[in-house]
Amino acid sequence: MPTITFAQSTGEATEITVDEGTSLMRAAVTNGVEGIVGECGGQAMCATCHVYVRPEFAGQLPDLSDDEDEMLDCTTAERTDASRLGCQIKMSDSLANIVVDVPSDQV
């Protein structure tokens, strides 16, 4: 089963093992990861699941959809090249052990 590590700006980290197909947002919300809100429930309409994907995993992600790209312009925390919406990243074996950084501000 794939594992996600959510790294906080405080240095704390939460590691969660999930089933394939689970989104980063759903894993975070279900497990109470601080800083991931998921207000829209995974519809790429709120940007409250914004994460920074570490460079070593970036090449394994699907391309940004137009909706995700547009919502990333609305994030509270700075958008960077590493910015993605957690609701749009579905876990798979190729993403096993992914590490993402949670922005200090989400809403």
VENBELJO-V456881 format. One record per pair of residues at least 24 apart in sequence whose ideal C-beta (glycine too) atoms are under 10 Angstrom apart, sorted by the first residue. I is the first residue (numbers start at 0). J is the second residue. Records with the same first field share a line. If there is no record, write none. Layout:
I: J + J
This chain:
0: 90 + 92 + 95
1: 26 + 89 + 90 + 91 + 92 + 93 + 94 + 95 + 96 + 97
2: 26 + 90 + 94 + 95 + 96 + 97 + 98
3: 27 + 30 + 32 + 50 + 85 + 88 + 90 + 94 + 95 + 96 + 97 + 98 + 99
4: 53 + 96 + 97 + 98 + 99 + 100
5: 30 + 32 + 33 + 34 + 35 + 50 + 85 + 97 + 98 + 99 + 100 + 101
6: 50 + 51 + 53 + 98 + 99 + 100 + 101
7: 32 + 33 + 34 + 100 + 101 + 102 + 103
8: 34 + 76 + 100 + 101 + 102 + 103 + 104
9: 33 + 34 + 101 + 103
11: 101
12: 98 + 100 + 101
13: 101
14: 96 + 98
15: 90
16: 90 + 95
17: 89 + 90
18: 90
19: 89 + 90 + 91 + 92 + 93 + 94 + 95
20: 89 + 90 + 91
21: 88 + 89 + 90 + 91
22: 48 + 84 + 85 + 86 + 87 + 88 + 89 + 90
23: 48 + 50 + 52 + 83 + 84 + 85 + 86 + 87 + 88 + 89 + 90 + 94 + 97 + 99
24: 48 + 49 + 50 + 84 + 85 + 86 + 87 + 88
25: 85 + 86 + 89 + 90
26: 85 + 88 + 90
27: 85 + 86 + 99 + 101
28: 85 + 86
32: 85 + 99 + 101
33: 101 + 105
34: 76 + 100 + 101 + 102 + 103 + 104 + 105 + 106
35: 85 + 86 + 99 + 101 + 102 + 105
36: 105 + 106
37: 84 + 85 + 86 + 105
38: 105 + 106
39: 70 + 84 + 86
40: 86
41: 84 + 85 + 86 + 87
42: 66 + 70 + 84 + 86 + 87
43: 67 + 68 + 69 + 70 + 71 + 84 + 86 + 87
44: 69 + 70 + 73 + 84 + 86
45: 70 + 73 + 74 + 84 + 86 + 105 + 106
46: 70 + 71 + 72 + 73 + 74 + 75 + 76 + 78 + 82 + 84 + 86 + 105 + 106
47: 73 + 74 + 75 + 84 + 85 + 86 + 105 + 106
48: 74 + 83 + 84 + 85 + 86 + 87 + 88 + 101 + 105
49: 73 + 74 + 75 + 76 + 77 + 78 + 82 + 83 + 84 + 85 + 86 + 99 + 101 + 102 + 104 + 105 + 106
50: 76 + 81 + 82 + 83 + 84 + 85 + 86 + 88 + 97 + 98 + 99 + 100 + 101 + 102 + 105
51: 76 + 77 + 78 + 79 + 80 + 81 + 82 + 83 + 98 + 99 + 100 + 101 + 102
52: 79 + 80 + 81 + 82 + 83 + 85 + 88 + 94 + 97 + 98 + 99 + 100
53: 81 + 97 + 98 + 99 + 100
54: 80 + 81
55: 96 + 97 + 98
56: 81 + 83 + 88 + 93 + 94 + 95 + 96 + 97 + 98 + 99
57: 81 + 83
59: 88 + 91 + 93 + 94 + 95 + 97
60: 87 + 88 + 89 + 93 + 94 + 97
61: 87 + 88 + 89
63: 87
74: 102 + 104 + 105 + 106
75: 102 + 103 + 104 + 105 + 106
76: 100 + 101 + 102 + 103 + 104 + 105
77: 102 + 104
78: 102
